[in-house]
Amino acid sequence: MIRATVGRRVLLGLLMAGFLLSFAVLAWVGRGGAISFQSAAPVIKKLLEHYIPLLSVLAGFYFSERATADQGTSTTTETLVFATIVTAIWALAPPILVGAADTVDAAIRILDMLTGVGTSLTSACLAFYFSKSAKLRGA
């Protein structure tokens, strides 16, 4: 069993790391004027569209009344491992694609092809984990 607060912090950290790393890799790839603002603007929009739904799921939890820290709440290790793997794959896909693809547009096209499945699966994992690890009313 894993303490729920530890698991929530791991998942939040993965999403924030992927979010920040995406923009850092985009800045690194575009250094020296390699990417113009006209080319970067749609990529920035796509990156925000990638992360905002996932961060919204977490924000909904943290702003809810169920987010009180209860040190006794635990979740199974398997639940955290599965949620971590799915979240890590989806959170780290954009920086890896932007850094490895021939062009930024190619990376975004690949990401667009996977968006429906990736965002749905990751959102479901996050919602399930955060709901299972939440403090129950009256408990």
N, C-alpha and C positions, 0 to 999 in steps of 0.2 A: 504494500500500500504506500502511496505517495501523498504527502500533504497537499491539499488542494491549492493552497497559495503558491507552492513551489511550481506546480504544473501550470497554473495561470501565468505566472511570471515567465516561465520558459516559452510558452506560446506567444505571449505579448512581445517578449524579447526577439523571437524569431521574426515576427511580422515587422517590428520596428527596424530590425537589422536589415531585412530585405528591402524595406521602403527606403531607408537612408543609403544603402549600398547601391540601389538602382540609380539614384540621382548622382551618387559619387562616380559610378562607372560611366554614366552618360557624360558627366563633366570631363572625365579623364579621356574618353573616346573623342570628345569634341574639343579638346585642348588645342590651342594654336589656331583656332578658327576652322577646324576641320568640319564642323557642323554649324551651319548658319542658324540664326534665330528662326527663320521660316521653316527649316527642317526640324529643329528641336521642339518647336511649339506643339505639333501634333504628338510627338513622342512623349512629352511631359504630360499631355492630356491623357494619353493611353496608360501611362504609369499610374496616374492618379485614379483612373477608372479601374485599374487592377487592384489597388490597395484599399481604396476608400470603402468598398462594401465589407471587406474583412475587418478593417478597423472599426467600422460601424457596429458590427456584431459585438466586438469587445467593448466599445464605448457603451452600448446598450446595457451590458452587464454591469460595468463599473458605475454607471449612473443610476442603476436600479437600487431598490432597497435590499436586494438579496446579496449585495456585495460586501456585507460586513465580514470582517475577518474572524473566522472561527478556527482556532488552532486544532480542534478535534476533528474537523472534516477531512476525510481522505478519499482518494480515488484509486482504482486499481492501476497497477503499473502498465498493464496491456492497453488500457484506455489512453493513458498519457503517451505511451510509445506510438500508438497508431496515429493519434492526433498530431504528435510532433513530426512524424515522418511525412504525413500528408501536407501539413502546414509548411514544413521546411522545403519540400519540393516546390510548392506553389509560390512561396515567398521568395525563394532564391532563383526561380526561373528567369525573371526579368533581368537581373544584373548579369547572370551567366549568358543569357541570349544576347544582350546588348554588347557584352564584351567579346563574345565568340563569333558572332555573325559577321558576314562580310560588310553589311550595311546595317544601319539602325532600322531602316524601313523593313528589311528582311526579318530582323528580330521581332519587330512589332507584328508583322504578318503571321509569323509562327505563333506568337502569343495570342493573337486574335483567333486563330484556329482552335486553340485549346481553352479559351476563356470560359465557355459555357460549362464544360465538364469540371475544369479546375476550380473555378470560383464556387460552383455548387457543392462540390465534394468538400472543399476546404471550409466553406461556411457551415455545412452540416456538421463537420467534425468539431469546429469551434463551438457552435451552438450546443451540441450534445455535451461536450466536455464541460463547458462553463455552466450548463444547467445541472449536470450531475454533481458538480463540485460546489454548487451554490448552497448557502445556508437555507434550510427550510424554515418557513414561518412557524413560529411557536416552538421551534426546536432549541 
